[in-house]
Each structure stands twice: as structure tokens, then as C-alpha cells.
Amino acid sequence: MTVSKPGRISRRSLLLAASAVPLCGILTRPASAAEFVYKFATGQDPTHPVNIRAQEAIDRIREATSGRLEIRLFPANQLGSDTELLTQVRSGGVEFFNQSSSILATLVPSAGIVNTGFAFGDYESVWKAMDGDLGTYIRAQIAKTPIMAVSKAWDNGFRQVTSSGREVRTPDDLKNFQIRVPPAPLLTSLFKALGAGPTPINFNEVYSALQTKVVDGQENPLPIIATARLYEVQSTCSLTGHVWDGYWILGNKRAFERLPKDVQEIVTRELDRSAVDQRADIAKLSQSLRNDLSAKGLKFIDVDRAAFRQGLAKTSFYGDWKAKFGEEAWSQLEKAAGQLS
């Protein structure tokens, strides 16, 4: 499937896509014949690569299992906010859910280590960590809860700061800057350390919070800024790349273990395949969306990332979080990202 450029999607096609996605296409056999019918919830717009690649995996899983497992995709927080969905996947009300590392950290603190400010400078170091020892460590911590990671990590992208008023060019521009962050302790801590005023708000409320000036700005990867149309309520985007964030495809442990072993293997295999495809999508979009969003009126500002990292290093941020995550986790992070403290 070809991924459309989010910046060129009309409101009408967005609405049409949103109504179409949960239908999951035409089944090869009647739904009543499925042995298992599971829900897969996401918080992203239907046009986001997360949903496009998830739907492709779902279609392949249905075909490979001869219709034994039917998975229905519910994008755009249709089944609840991110924090509500995390509760639902823990209880089994939703069987699968894609969750960013930043919010998963509220349940599994070590998952947030990948959001350490300015830890990763490029994708080479990101995937070295996530497909290596750090990713293995985080998966083991997730497995201690009622949920589990059922595939490789997917890509959310490097987060950038947007604003509707003050332009953020230097660390000093963040002083007293009211910025929306996800309900994630590490991101709140990062912006507090830089002198900003972080305000945790669930993603499904971000657009209205920016529109009504509850906050001055927000921070998200470019594909999210595009598919959620945040450029309509923001005027500038500072390319801070302050945090890389990933998605974990989470499964309710009991629901996953109810599946026959061969079906489990198919689910993981196809979600892993889509993870690789989705990573490539985000990397391409992160390059192309600057032009697309500029054409829509969003002004881009290239900043000196080293100055922001140096400003952060002057605070107790790295030392505090090293103590919280522990020596084992921190050493795994620095193995891929280099020395941070």
C-alpha cells in the first residue's frame, strides 16, 4: 500500500477514512466463523502510517490464519483517550493497543528511558538500542504487568516544538513557555528543567487546547503535527529533536495467550513486518513533511540542538533520571546513545 502524504489529505477524505477503517475490509469468510474477534485501538488519525501499516498486518493475519483471528482496528481514540485505553488493554476490554513510550512510562517507568532528553541524535542509534539490549530490557519490564509487547518497537519520531506566539530559537525562549506535553513524567521533567511550564493534556484534547490558547505550544513529531492538523493552530515549528519516541504494540497477556501458538506466531511475525515498514514511512515523512507543512503556512526554525542539550546538562536532569531508572537501564541506554551524565 502506498502511504499518502498526510499534508495533502483533505478534511473530507480524513472523515471518509475514519469511518472506513474499523470495517477492516471484506472478510474471506463470515465474521461468525472467526474463533477469535479482537480489538486493536490506536490514538492516531486513520491516515497516519501506524494505522495504514497496522491494517496491512491485520489483513495478512486474517489471511494467514484462514479467518480464525479477526482483528478490528479502531483509530483516532475512538475507544477512549490514551490513558483510558492503557487501562482497557490492562483489563482486557481492548486486546491490542499501540502506546507511545512516553505514556506507557506511567505504568512501566523504564519504558520512558528512551525519552531521555537529547539521548539519540539519529535513527542508527535509536534502532541499535530498541532492537538490542535496551529494547530487550524494556520488553521484560512490560511483561511484569498484565500486558506484553507483541512486536518490535514502531516509530513515533523525533519530537519538535511548535508555537502560536513566541518563537523558540534558544533554550532561553522556553522560559515560562506554557507547553502541552503528554501525561509523561520524563517529558514534564525535561521542560521544567529548561524553565518551561509543561501542562499534561491527553492527545485527543490537544487541538482544542491550542485553539483556545490554554497553552502556548506543544511538542510532537512532524507526522503527528501533519495528520492531526496542528499546523492550523500553530505558526512556528522549532526543530529541536529533543526526544525520540517510539510506539509499543501492546497486547493483553491473557488474551494473547488464549490464541493457539501458531496464531501467536503469525500475529508477531506480521506485526514485526509492519513495524519495519512503518519505521521507513516515518523516516521518509520526517524528511518530506517540512516542505508540505511549510506550504500550509508553518514556519520552520532550525535551532542549535547542542545548546539545548548543554542547557539541560547544566541542571540535575540527567543525574536525577539515572538514579530513577537505575544503573542497569542507564548503562543499556548509554551503550547505544553515548555518555549522558
Disulfide bonds with the S-S distance in Angstrom:
none
